[in-house]
Amino acid sequence: MTDLAAGRSAAPTFAELYTPKILTVLREGYGLAQLRADAVAGLTVAIVALPLSMAIAIASGATPAQGLYTAIAGGFMVSLLGGSRFQIGGPAGAFIVLVAATVAEHGMDGLILATFLSGLMLAAVGWLRLGTFIKFIPFPVTVGFTAGIAVIIFASQVKELFGLTLANEPGALLEKAPALWAARDTLTPAAPALALATVGVILGLRRWRPRWPGMLIAVCLAAAATALLDLPVATIGTKFGGIPSTLPAPHLPTLSWDKVVDVLPAAVSFTLLGAIESLLSAVVADGMTGRRHRSNCELVAQGAANVASSLFGGFCVTGTIARTATNVRSGAHGPVAGMLHAAFLMLFILVAAPLAAWIPLAALAGVLAVVAWNMVERPAIAALLRSGWGEATVLGATFLLTVFRDLTEAIVVGFALGSVLFIRRMSRATAVALHTPLVGQDEADGARPRESYDEGAASDPEVVVYRITGALFFGAAASIGSVLDRIQDGRRTLILDLSAAPFLDSTGANMLEGLAHGARKRGTALWIAGASEEIRAMLAAHGLQAPLVRQAATVEEALAGSRSGGVVDG
């Protein structure tokens, strides 16, 4: 059996593709030492997730309790069923824009229904094994929309950062900025002071005590200062009445056909962004640990998590990069850490819910300001800007559309621009070269590998040999076809060397079919040399077989066959 056949027979089975990682971990052996490591990591992540979940929920137009419900129900399901050992699920800053827009347009019931539908879609994407295609989102697109989301998150927190009073805060940035400026006289001095202190504590602890839970410590200090000094700032208690001390009873969202149709675009947006964020987070965890996640299994788990979150009144769940990285750095052994993180958050609700009423909104806004700053991938942006106008255009278009238009539109346009850029580069990389030396720049003999020189091929006026270098796909087929049509006139034999063509799509095959029929009418024999098995299969599917086309393993065999008039199907 060949290596290729062995590789095909070793393809993972359905059960292997969709087995949750927790079963893999348990099969390896799970004891007290592993449980201790997961418990420490789960507690550490819960401490980080506690203020973040509430802050993200408030910024999204939901209640802090809904943020905790999302982290508990969704986070537990992500770890229980997921295809990553270390993924931590919960509310994410990337969703703030979409969630807030959905609440504004469809209300809280619409948000919960959209989350429920998104869960079903994510599970379907996973079952259909489409998760592997998420990786084809171009890197400049992910960097651009992440940076755009960061700008929108910060803009959404300006009101709380300065303690401003607005009767109705616009959602669009171009409308929001004038409204915030008009409300500048309502500034509450204690709010920016608390926000700056919160940011200062977080950044200070990150530098001098990086293992301490900076966000939780900063929020607790701000809450203590607010209670002891009776500061005149908005708190969770004054705005939301605190948070409940228990989870609500699970129930299905309100279902009606009209409502489903109304929220379907939002559900699709949640699905697209959720899949991208979750798999990016899983890839980050893989890079930190050397493990490999199961992308489609992970999407099925994300779907189940979103359904579970909606049943408890929560909203969108996704894999969270910062919390997942914290989980890895805290020494987690497997998915039990993520399940314990949800349990610790549940314990907080049961025990310490009344204390949350003193948390000032300005402090949570400071937390989100730090999150927004961290979301901007500054080294990646600098590298993309240095890479050339193509990457810079995709990055800039995605960023601007995210900030000033719509996140879904930004991803679609960015993906389209990235695809066009790829097609352009691939078409330029695909070329036709004559198999004879051409005058070019001087080079040392060892500068590059050279093919053997065939005097017979160069001197025979009836035979021409051309090599196609690069992928022969729809972006290059038209230009290559026009070149080949011109060069075959007056020749008895045309040999196409496809040994340097790694890929042939149906458009390229169709172009070669037309070339073959044209050559046959002119009495020119067409030979194809060096084609891979995959390319031969595509040629056969388009009828490019003997006697229309003759094939050989090498150019030398094709030359020998053309001179003898024989057929050499190598």
Protein Blocks (a to p, Z undefined) as FASTA:
>chain_A
ZZklmmmmmpccfklmmgcfklmmmmnopafklmmmmmmmmmmmmmmmmmmmmmmmmmno
pafklmmmmmmmmmmmmmmmmcbfkbccdddfklmmmmmmmmmmnojmlmmmmmmmmmmm
mmmmmmnopmmmmmmpcfklmmmmmmmmmmmmmmmmmmmmnopacfbacfblklmmmmmm
mmmmmpcfklmmmmmmmmmmmmmmmmmmmmbcfklmmmmmmmmmmmmnopabddfklmnn
paafbdcddddddddfklmmmmmmmmmmmmmmmmmmmmmmmmmmmmmnopacdfklmmmm
mmmmmmmmmmnopacddddfklmmmmmmnopablmlmmmmmmmmmmmmmmmmmmmmmpcf
klmmmmmmmmmmmmpcfklmmmmmmnojklmmmmmmmmmmmmmmcfklmmmmmmmmmmmm
mmmmmmmmpccddfbdcddddddfklpccddddfklmmmmkbccdddedjddfklmmmmm
mmmmmmmgopabdcddfklmmbdcfklmmmmmmmmmmmmmnopacddehiafklmmmmmm
nopacfkbccdfbfklmmmmmmnopacdZZ
